[in-house]
Amino acid sequence: MKLSVQPLNFEIAKQLDDFISKKTARFGRHLREDDELSIRLSVVKPATIQNKQADVRIGDLFASKTCDTFEQAISEALDAL
């Protein structure tokens, strides 16, 4: 499985990178080596409480969640898949 993380207009902190690696590890058992898991992170304008968006794509499957934190958005999007 290939993991691709694309933050839009910000740098990913090591803590968030570690969280993403931990959460996506379970998909490695179910995906082939050439399958790509793509995560795009962005901050939605205007600045409201729930303005962290995570778009997750695995092949033809896609989930997008907007939450209070990136960790919560990633977790909910991965659970939706």
Secondary structure, 3 states (H helix, E strand, C coil): CEEEEEECCCCCCHHHHHHHHHHHHHHHHCCCCCCEEEEEEEECCCCCCCCEEEEEEECCEEEEEEECCHHHHHHHHHHHC
